Amino acid sequence: MLAQRLTLPGNNGGITIEGPAGYSAGNTLGEVISNIYPFLFVFAGIGLLFMLIFGGFQLLTGGTDPKRIEIGKQRITFAIVGFLIVFFAFWMVQFVGMIFNLTEFTSIFGP
């Protein structure tokens, strides 16, 4: 899927640049996605943590300003909703894969 070897034209056959060590040319899009998606959940969790902390800080420092308090509440709400969307999207893919017996989905997104 991704370029593993690049040969640049030139004298004596050109210059050959190899891909990363340990990366085989047979990797499919599914294998690439299955290697990346665990990191997406980690980033979603870290993002949730930071947004909750920042929203809570805005609530605490809002004082008597109702606009700042409302912004803090919205930030916390949006952080939780965003994380739930990521969480439920994962489980919806699992559910659809099980219903339609799509082994590709369950093997890519499986635990």
C-alpha positions as CSV (number, residue, x, y, z in Angstrom):
1,M,0.0,0.0,0.0
2,L,2.7,2.5,0.9
3,A,5.9,2.9,-1.0
4,Q,8.5,0.5,0.3
5,R,11.3,1.1,-2.1
6,L,11.9,4.2,-4.2
7,T,14.4,4.2,-7.0
8,L,15.5,7.6,-8.2
9,P,16.9,7.8,-11.8
10,G,20.6,8.5,-12.2
11,N,24.0,7.1,-13.2
12,N,24.7,3.4,-12.5
13,G,21.0,2.5,-12.0
14,G,20.1,5.4,-9.7
15,I,19.7,5.6,-6.0
16,T,17.4,3.2,-4.1
17,I,15.8,4.3,-0.9
18,E,14.3,1.6,1.3
19,G,11.2,1.9,3.5
20,P,11.2,1.5,7.3
21,A,12.8,-1.6,8.7
22,G,10.3,-4.3,9.6
23,Y,7.6,-2.9,7.4
24,S,6.5,-5.5,4.8
25,A,5.2,-4.5,1.4
26,G,2.1,-6.7,2.0
27,N,0.4,-4.5,4.6
28,T,-3.1,-3.7,3.7
29,L,-5.2,-0.7,4.6
30,G,-6.9,-2.8,7.2
31,E,-3.6,-3.7,8.9
32,V,-2.6,0.0,8.9
33,I,-5.9,1.0,10.4
34,S,-5.7,-1.8,13.0
35,N,-2.2,-0.5,14.0
36,I,-3.4,3.1,14.3
37,Y,-6.8,2.9,16.0
38,P,-5.6,2.0,19.5
39,F,-3.7,5.2,19.5
40,L,-6.8,7.1,18.5
41,F,-8.6,5.9,21.6
42,V,-5.6,7.0,23.8
43,F,-5.7,10.4,22.2
44,A,-9.4,10.6,22.6
45,G,-9.1,9.8,26.3
46,I,-6.3,12.3,26.8
47,G,-8.3,14.9,25.0
48,L,-11.3,14.2,27.2
49,L,-9.1,14.6,30.3
50,F,-7.7,17.9,29.2
51,M,-11.1,19.3,28.1
52,L,-12.7,18.3,31.4
53,I,-9.9,19.9,33.3
54,F,-10.0,23.1,31.2
55,G,-13.9,23.2,31.5
56,G,-13.7,22.7,35.2
57,F,-11.1,25.4,35.5
58,Q,-13.4,27.8,33.6
59,L,-16.3,26.9,35.9
60,L,-14.2,27.6,39.0
61,T,-12.6,30.8,37.7
62,G,-15.9,32.1,36.2
63,G,-16.8,33.8,39.4
64,T,-20.0,35.8,38.9
65,D,-19.7,36.0,35.1
66,P,-22.5,33.8,33.8
67,K,-21.0,33.7,30.3
68,R,-17.7,32.1,31.4
69,I,-19.6,29.6,33.6
70,E,-21.8,28.7,30.6
71,I,-18.7,28.3,28.4
72,G,-17.2,26.0,31.0
73,K,-20.4,23.9,31.1
74,Q,-20.5,23.7,27.3
75,R,-16.8,22.6,27.1
76,I,-17.4,19.8,29.6
77,T,-20.6,18.7,27.8
78,F,-19.0,18.8,24.3
79,A,-16.0,16.8,25.6
80,I,-18.2,14.0,27.0
81,V,-20.4,13.9,23.9
82,G,-17.3,13.8,21.6
83,F,-15.8,10.9,23.6
84,L,-19.2,9.0,23.6
85,I,-19.3,9.4,19.8
86,V,-15.9,7.8,19.5
87,F,-16.8,5.1,21.9
88,F,-20.2,4.3,20.2
89,A,-18.7,4.4,16.7
90,F,-16.3,1.6,17.7
91,W,-19.1,-0.5,19.1
92,M,-21.3,0.2,16.1
93,V,-18.6,-1.2,13.8
94,Q,-18.3,-4.2,16.0
95,F,-22.1,-4.7,16.0
96,V,-22.5,-4.4,12.2
97,G,-19.5,-6.7,11.7
98,M,-21.2,-9.4,13.9
99,I,-24.6,-9.0,12.4
100,F,-23.4,-9.3,8.8
101,N,-20.6,-11.7,9.6
102,L,-18.0,-9.4,8.3
103,T,-14.8,-11.0,9.5
104,E,-12.8,-8.1,8.0
105,F,-14.4,-5.6,10.4
106,T,-14.1,-7.8,13.5
107,S,-10.5,-8.6,12.7
108,I,-9.5,-5.0,12.1
109,F,-11.5,-3.5,14.9
110,G,-11.5,-6.5,17.2
111,P,-10.1,-6.5,20.7
